[in-house]
């Protein structure tokens, strides 16, 4: 290290020594500040690998500090622009590739899917545990599903389903606000269309890249199918417990009746179960289940979906599940 009148020249090999010197109380305050500033530049040079035009850092230079480092700041700004452009380019390429490889959904206009990604995943889970896969499904047309159930699902999962185009931007904004306030992911914003896409084609992971694909397929579904057809597919394919898929199978398993005969309370229970159907089936008596059930009940009242004679929260019902021994699957297309 070399001392000159009014200047401090720091060789790069003496960085540690300078840091030690700066830490001493007797070291001049103004000189310490300039010294630390120049060392930050040196550290950035090492991290970013940008060669600077000096071999020695000269402090207390007649030129202002900003002018001394203008070239470096320009280099750093240019480098950030290049990184951002590269990231955006890669994102565009990824989205384009995903769009070109999206599944064909037009067949769903007239055909019911034989299986789904979720059903296949559950089968593998059963096999890994050495158990026989369970699959209980009974397909019903849209017009044979209880209106109470349709409305309960709408208020519980996607109240704007019939007005959005696959993505509910207002719900996303609200979800971000709540998550930001809570500092964690506590509220989802997936629409019925997005949930159907996940069920049919994707996994249950929260991978951001998977989310992009989910949104792209959701747009394609909305373009190819009517809202009632999307809702019919959802009602018949959504998971409602261990090996139970669709509202008809769930209604028979939990309440011993067709889904067209569900009471308002039974419909609310079915809707309440949907976020975690295997943990909280429609006949659950858990406190968390009961809290959500009352929320959906109050929303049904708010929108006028419950008749006057039913305006009372019923007590917890039966906890018995009635499942057949074998898989049942009726295939039909709703009118």
C-alpha positions as CSV (number, residue, x, y, z in Angstrom):
1,X,0.0,0.0,0.0
2,X,1.3,3.5,-0.9
3,X,0.3,6.8,0.7
4,X,0.6,10.1,-1.2
5,X,-0.4,13.6,-0.2
6,X,-4.2,13.8,-0.6
7,X,-4.5,10.4,-2.2
8,X,-4.7,6.7,-1.2
9,X,-3.7,4.2,-3.8
10,X,-5.0,0.6,-3.1
11,X,-3.3,-2.2,-4.9
12,X,-5.8,-5.1,-5.6
13,X,-3.5,-7.4,-3.7
14,X,-4.0,-5.3,-0.5
15,X,-7.8,-5.4,-0.3
16,X,-7.8,-7.3,3.0
17,X,-5.3,-4.9,4.5
18,X,-7.4,-1.9,3.5
19,X,-10.5,-3.4,5.0
20,X,-8.6,-4.0,8.3
21,X,-7.3,-0.4,8.1
22,X,-10.8,1.0,7.5
23,X,-12.1,-0.7,10.6
24,X,-9.8,1.3,12.9
25,X,-11.4,4.1,14.8
26,X,-8.5,6.4,14.0
27,X,-9.0,6.1,10.3
28,X,-10.3,9.4,8.7
29,X,-14.1,9.2,8.3
30,X,-14.3,10.8,4.8
31,X,-11.4,8.7,3.6
32,X,-13.0,5.5,5.0
33,X,-16.3,6.3,3.1
34,X,-14.4,6.7,-0.2
35,X,-12.3,3.7,0.5
36,X,-15.3,1.5,1.1
37,X,-17.1,2.8,-2.0
38,X,-14.1,2.0,-4.2
39,X,-13.8,-1.5,-2.7
40,X,-17.5,-2.1,-3.6
41,X,-16.6,-1.3,-7.2
42,X,-13.7,-3.7,-7.0
43,X,-16.0,-6.4,-5.5
44,X,-18.5,-5.9,-8.3
45,X,-15.8,-6.2,-10.8
46,X,-14.8,-9.6,-9.4
47,X,-18.4,-10.9,-9.2
48,X,-19.5,-9.7,-12.7
49,X,-16.2,-10.3,-14.4
50,X,-16.3,-6.9,-16.1
51,X,-12.7,-5.6,-16.7
52,X,-12.3,-2.1,-15.5
53,X,-9.7,0.3,-17.0
54,X,-7.6,0.7,-13.9
55,X,-5.1,-1.5,-12.1
56,X,-5.2,0.6,-8.9
57,X,-8.1,2.3,-7.2
58,X,-7.4,6.0,-6.7
59,X,-9.4,7.7,-4.0
60,X,-9.9,11.4,-3.4
61,X,-9.5,12.0,-7.1
62,X,-10.1,15.5,-8.4
63,X,-12.9,14.1,-10.6
64,X,-16.2,13.4,-8.9
65,X,-16.8,9.7,-7.9
66,X,-19.8,9.4,-10.3
67,X,-17.7,10.6,-13.3
68,X,-14.9,8.2,-12.4
69,X,-17.3,5.3,-12.6
70,X,-19.6,6.4,-15.5
71,X,-18.2,3.8,-17.9
72,X,-18.6,1.0,-15.3
73,X,-22.2,2.0,-14.6
74,X,-23.0,2.0,-18.4
75,X,-21.5,-1.4,-18.7
76,X,-23.6,-2.7,-15.8
77,X,-26.8,-1.2,-17.2
78,X,-26.1,-2.7,-20.6
79,X,-25.4,-6.1,-19.1
80,X,-28.8,-6.1,-17.1
81,X,-30.6,-5.2,-20.4
82,X,-29.0,-8.1,-22.1
83,X,-30.0,-10.5,-19.3
84,X,-33.6,-9.3,-19.3
85,X,-33.9,-9.6,-23.0
86,X,-32.5,-13.1,-22.9
87,X,-34.9,-14.1,-20.2
88,X,-37.9,-12.7,-22.1
89,X,-36.7,-14.4,-25.3
90,X,-36.5,-17.7,-23.6
91,X,-39.9,-17.3,-22.1
92,X,-41.4,-16.5,-25.5
93,X,-39.8,-19.5,-27.0
94,X,-41.0,-21.7,-24.2
95,X,-44.6,-20.4,-24.5
96,X,-44.5,-20.9,-28.3
97,X,-43.2,-24.5,-27.9
98,X,-45.9,-25.3,-25.3
99,X,-48.6,-23.8,-27.5
100,X,-47.6,-25.9,-30.5
101,X,-47.6,-29.1,-28.4
102,X,-50.9,-28.5,-26.6
103,X,-53.3,-31.4,-26.7
104,X,-56.3,-31.5,-29.0
105,X,-59.4,-30.7,-27.0
106,X,-62.0,-30.6,-29.8
107,X,-62.9,-34.3,-29.4
108,X,-64.3,-33.4,-26.0
109,X,-67.2,-31.7,-27.8
110,X,-68.8,-35.0,-28.4
111,X,-66.8,-37.6,-26.4
112,X,-66.2,-38.2,-22.7
113,X,-62.6,-38.9,-21.7
114,X,-61.9,-42.5,-20.8
115,X,-59.5,-41.5,-18.1
116,X,-57.6,-38.5,-16.9
117,X,-54.1,-37.6,-15.7
118,X,-55.3,-37.5,-12.1
119,X,-57.0,-40.9,-12.3
120,X,-53.9,-42.5,-13.7
121,X,-51.8,-40.9,-11.0
122,X,-54.0,-42.3,-8.3
123,X,-53.9,-45.7,-9.9
124,X,-50.1,-45.7,-9.7
125,X,-50.2,-44.6,-6.1
126,X,-52.4,-47.6,-5.2
127,X,-50.1,-50.0,-7.1
128,X,-47.1,-48.6,-5.3
129,X,-48.8,-49.3,-2.0
130,X,-49.6,-52.8,-3.2
131,X,-53.4,-52.1,-3.3
132,X,-56.0,-52.6,-6.0
133,X,-56.8,-49.3,-7.7
134,X,-60.2,-47.9,-6.8
135,X,-62.2,-46.1,-9.4
136,X,-65.9,-45.3,-9.0
137,X,-67.4,-43.2,-11.7
138,X,-71.0,-42.7,-13.1
139,X,-71.4,-40.1,-15.9
140,X,-74.5,-37.9,-15.9
141,X,-75.5,-35.2,-18.3
142,X,-75.3,-31.6,-17.2
143,X,-79.1,-31.2,-17.1
144,X,-79.4,-34.1,-14.6
145,X,-77.2,-32.5,-12.0
146,X,-78.9,-30.7,-9.1
147,X,-79.0,-26.9,-9.5
148,X,-78.1,-26.6,-5.9
149,X,-74.9,-28.4,-6.5
150,X,-74.0,-26.3,-9.6
151,X,-74.6,-23.1,-7.6
152,X,-72.8,-24.3,-4.5
153,X,-69.7,-25.2,-6.7
154,X,-69.9,-21.8,-8.4
155,X,-69.9,-19.8,-5.1
156,X,-67.2,-22.1,-3.6
157,X,-64.9,-22.4,-6.6
158,X,-65.5,-19.9,-9.3
159,X,-68.4,-17.4,-9.1
160,X,-67.4,-15.7,-12.3
161,X,-67.2,-18.9,-14.3
162,X,-69.9,-17.9,-16.9
163,X,-68.4,-14.5,-17.5
164,X,-64.6,-15.0,-17.7
165,X,-62.6,-16.6,-20.6
166,X,-60.8,-19.2,-18.6
167,X,-58.8,-17.0,-16.3
168,X,-60.4,-14.8,-13.6
169,X,-58.0,-11.8,-13.5
170,X,-60.0,-10.1,-10.7
171,X,-59.7,-13.2,-8.5
172,X,-56.0,-13.3,-9.2
173,X,-55.5,-9.8,-8.0
174,X,-57.4,-10.5,-4.8
175,X,-55.4,-13.7,-4.3
176,X,-52.1,-11.8,-4.7
177,X,-53.2,-9.2,-2.2
178,X,-54.1,-11.7,0.4
179,X,-51.0,-13.8,-0.1
180,X,-48.8,-10.7,0.1
181,X,-50.5,-9.7,3.3
182,X,-50.2,-13.2,4.9
183,X,-46.7,-13.6,3.5
184,X,-47.6,-17.1,2.2
185,X,-49.8,-18.8,-0.4
186,X,-53.2,-19.1,1.4
187,X,-55.6,-18.4,-1.4
188,X,-55.9,-20.0,-4.9
189,X,-57.3,-18.3,-7.9
190,X,-57.8,-21.3,-10.3
191,X,-61.0,-21.2,-12.3
192,X,-63.2,-24.3,-12.9
193,X,-61.7,-24.4,-16.4
194,X,-58.1,-24.4,-15.0
195,X,-59.0,-27.1,-12.5
196,X,-60.5,-29.3,-15.3
197,X,-57.3,-28.8,-17.3
198,X,-55.2,-29.9,-14.4
199,X,-57.4,-32.9,-13.9
200,X,-57.4,-34.0,-17.5
201,X,-53.8,-33.3,-18.7
202,X,-51.4,-32.1,-16.0
203,X,-50.0,-32.9,-12.5
204,X,-51.0,-31.4,-9.2
205,X,-47.6,-29.7,-8.7
206,X,-47.3,-25.9,-8.4
207,X,-44.5,-25.6,-10.9
208,X,-44.6,-22.1,-12.6
209,X,-43.9,-23.7,-16.0
210,X,-46.8,-26.1,-15.5
211,X,-49.0,-23.1,-14.6
212,X,-48.2,-21.5,-18.0
213,X,-49.2,-24.7,-19.8
214,X,-52.4,-24.9,-17.7
215,X,-53.4,-21.4,-18.7
216,X,-52.7,-22.0,-22.4
217,X,-54.9,-25.2,-22.4
218,X,-57.6,-23.4,-20.5
219,X,-57.8,-20.8,-23.2
220,X,-58.0,-23.6,-25.8
221,X,-60.8,-25.3,-23.9
222,X,-62.8,-22.1,-23.6
223,X,-62.5,-21.5,-27.3
224,X,-63.4,-25.1,-28.3
225,X,-66.2,-25.9,-25.8
226,X,-69.3,-24.3,-24.4
227,X,-69.4,-23.2,-20.8
228,X,-72.0,-25.9,-20.0
229,X,-69.9,-28.6,-21.6
230,X,-66.8,-27.5,-19.6
231,X,-68.9,-27.5,-16.4
232,X,-70.3,-30.9,-17.3
233,X,-66.8,-32.4,-17.7
234,X,-65.7,-30.8,-14.4
235,X,-68.7,-32.2,-12.5
236,X,-68.1,-35.7,-13.8
237,X,-64.3,-35.9,-13.5
238,X,-63.5,-34.0,-10.3
239,X,-62.2,-36.1,-7.4
240,X,-64.5,-36.4,-4.5
241,X,-62.7,-38.8,-2.2
242,X,-60.7,-42.1,-2.3
243,X,-61.4,-43.6,-5.7
244,X,-64.6,-41.5,-6.2
245,X,-64.8,-39.3,-9.3
246,X,-67.8,-37.2,-10.4
247,X,-70.9,-35.9,-8.7
248,X,-73.1,-38.9,-9.4
249,X,-70.7,-41.4,-7.9
250,X,-70.0,-39.1,-4.9
251,X,-73.7,-38.4,-4.3
252,X,-74.5,-42.2,-4.3
253,X,-71.5,-43.0,-2.1
254,X,-72.1,-40.4,0.5
255,X,-75.8,-39.7,0.5
256,X,-77.3,-42.8,-1.2
257,X,-79.1,-40.9,-3.9
258,X,-78.7,-39.5,-7.3
259,X,-77.0,-36.0,-7.6
260,X,-80.3,-34.7,-9.2
261,X,-82.0,-35.2,-5.8
262,X,-79.4,-33.5,-3.5
263,X,-80.7,-31.1,-0.9
264,X,-79.2,-27.6,-0.5
265,X,-77.2,-28.8,2.5
266,X,-75.9,-31.9,0.7
267,X,-74.9,-29.8,-2.2
268,X,-73.1,-27.4,0.0
269,X,-71.2,-30.3,1.6
270,X,-70.2,-31.6,-1.8
271,X,-68.9,-28.2,-2.7
272,X,-67.1,-27.7,0.7
273,X,-65.2,-30.9,0.1
274,X,-63.6,-30.0,-3.2
275,X,-60.3,-28.3,-2.2
276,X,-59.3,-31.3,-0.2
277,X,-61.7,-34.2,-1.1
278,X,-59.6,-37.0,0.2
279,X,-58.9,-35.3,3.6
280,X,-62.3,-33.7,4.0
281,X,-65.0,-35.8,2.2
282,X,-68.6,-34.4,2.1
283,X,-69.5,-36.2,5.3
284,X,-66.6,-34.8,7.3
285,X,-67.2,-33.3,10.7
286,X,-63.8,-31.6,11.0
287,X,-63.8,-28.0,12.3
288,X,-62.0,-26.7,9.2
289,X,-64.6,-28.4,7.0
290,X,-67.5,-26.9,9.1
291,X,-66.0,-23.4,8.8
292,X,-65.8,-23.6,5.1
293,X,-69.3,-25.1,4.9
294,X,-70.8,-22.1,6.7
295,X,-68.9,-19.7,4.4
296,X,-70.4,-21.4,1.3
297,X,-73.8,-21.5,3.0
298,X,-73.7,-17.7,3.6
299,X,-72.6,-17.1,0.0
300,X,-75.6,-19.2,-1.2
301,X,-77.9,-17.0,1.0
302,X,-76.2,-13.8,-0.3
303,X,-76.9,-14.7,-4.0
304,X,-80.4,-16.0,-3.3
305,X,-79.6,-19.6,-4.2
306,X,-81.3,-21.2,-1.1
307,X,-85.1,-21.2,-0.7
308,X,-86.6,-19.6,2.5
309,X,-87.5,-22.9,4.1
310,X,-83.8,-24.0,3.9
311,X,-82.4,-20.9,5.4
312,X,-80.8,-22.7,8.4
313,X,-77.4,-24.4,8.7
314,X,-78.2,-28.1,9.3
315,X,-76.3,-30.1,11.8
316,X,-73.6,-32.6,10.7
317,X,-75.0,-35.6,8.9
318,X,-74.1,-39.3,8.5
319,X,-70.5,-40.4,8.4
320,X,-71.1,-43.6,6.4
321,X,-69.8,-44.1,2.9
322,X,-71.6,-46.5,0.6
323,X,-69.2,-47.7,-2.1
324,X,-69.8,-50.6,-4.6
325,X,-67.2,-53.3,-4.9
326,X,-66.3,-52.7,-8.5
327,X,-65.9,-49.7,-10.8
328,X,-69.0,-48.3,-12.4
329,X,-68.8,-46.0,-15.4
330,X,-71.7,-44.9,-17.6
331,X,-70.8,-42.9,-20.7
332,X,-73.3,-40.3,-22.0
333,X,-73.3,-36.8,-23.5
334,X,-75.5,-34.2,-22.0
335,X,-77.9,-32.2,-24.3
